[in-house]
């Protein structure tokens, strides 16, 4: 346990050294993105065939889908017949349509089972339309799956699974059929959105852009910067490329402590400060030992055998230390104090929550 605590504190020391480094400039392209220049998610429902007995087997919606597929091929299945479909599986097909993708370009697709299929290894996806959020078809997917997982089972019920055999991928498995309009070349105002809302960072980005291209950038809110660029894709592309490469020093991130309640991970950024506070940390151990004794009656006394209870209570307190934080204590001071106290991750969470409740921790507590 002590070795684990020392490793955890050493990690905090290294993290403090990294976070306390001086601010550095970042490119505008790393702080946000232009509005409309983004990818779009596509989803489709399809059928994978050619499986080696690892399909869904008589799944109702799979049977309906197979009737639709066979109907498009001119083969009508008789009514009331449910074909055994162990070699087929119902799947969901997902893909990401990049910005400015044009008809005829190829994109990758991911295929995942939605039924009881055990594996997609060796299967082939039948032509599947991929729809956007507006219900329109933007791509068509088809091809042989590459599955990195493997699953086998024995007759006695034993199973062995390596990775995930129910998810596969088709490289360049979909052909783009429709382009998404972005308004990049003809919109009156082009907007640039920061990834994180911060008025100081937005002001610095605006000033840096106006220094390079005077008078084109104005702030709309803490995230959006409006750019008045001349119309036409050729001129705008050149100006946007120049804007993205401008270097800006972003504002310091807000003081924040992130706590993962499931793993016990605690991350403290360099902006965290403490008001004057004292912390006492120690472990109180109460031990109760029971040693019952059997008492036998004397000879010819007509007495009964009884059990006499004997309890021993002991209290031990270990590691009772007090750490004092001066006004404005930085992350390095916090780490030094926690090192003296020898706290573990769970105790660290309790200490930080207590400091927050006492008003000494000047930071936002985020529990995930």
C-alpha positions, 0 to 999 in steps of 0.5 A: 500500500505504501509503495502504491501511495508513493507512486501516486504522489510521484505521478502528481509531482510530475503532473505538477511540473508539467502543468506549471510550465509557462504558457505557450502559443497554439495554432488557431486550428488547434483551438476550434473549427470553422462552422459547417466544416465538420463530419456527419454521422451516417447509419444504416441497417443491413444483412451480413451473409456467408457466416459459418453457422454463427448467425442469428437463426430465425430472428424475426426482423432478420427474416423480414429483411431477408425477404426484402433482399430476396424480393429485390433480386426477384425471388419471392419466399412462400408465405408462412416459411421461416428460413433457417438463417444461421449463416446470416446476421442483422447488423447496424452499419455506421460511418462518418462522412468527412467534410466536403466529401464528394460523390464517388469517394470512398469511406470506411464503415463499421458493422456491428451485430444487433441480434444473437449472432456469435461472430461476423468472421468470414461474412460479407455485407449486402448493399446497404444504404447509409442515411443521415440525420435528415433521412436522406441517403448519403452513401451505399455500403457493401463488401467483405468484413475484416474481423479482429475477434475470434469466438469458439465454443465446445459441446460441453458449453465451454467458450473462448473469445478473443477480442470482439468477434461481433464487430467488423470493419470494411475499409473503403466499404462505402461509396459517397452518393450525396455531398453535404452543403456547407455554405463555405463559398457563398455565406456572407459571414464565416464563423469560427467556433472555439472548442471551449468557451472563454472570452479571453481566448476569443479576444486573443484570437480576434486580435491575432486575426485582425493583426494579420487581416485588419478589420475582418474578425468580430466576437459574437459570444464567448465561443464564436468569432465572425469573419467577414471574408470575400466570397468565392471558394478560391480566396476563402480557402487561402485566407482560412489556411492563413488564419488557421496557422496564426499562433495565439496564447490561450487563456489559462484554464479555470481552476478545476479538480477532476475526480473519477469516483470509479477508479479513484483517479484525481487530476488537479490542474495548475490553476488550483489555489488554496486559502489558509487551511489545516488538514489532519489525517490519520487512521483510527483502528478499533480492534475487538478480541473475543475469548470466551471461557467455559466454566465447569460446575464443581463435583456433585454440585448439580450445577450447569456448564456455563460460558463466560464472555471475555472481550478485549478492546484496543484502539490504535491511531496511526499517522496522525499528522497536520498539514498547514496551507499558506494563502494561495498555496499552489499545486506543488505545495498541495502535493508536498503536503499530501506526501507528508500525510501519506494519503491514498487516492480514496483519502485524497478525494475525501480531503479535497471534498472537505476543503471545498466544503470549508471554502478553502479550495478555490476550484471547481470539483468535477466528479465523473 
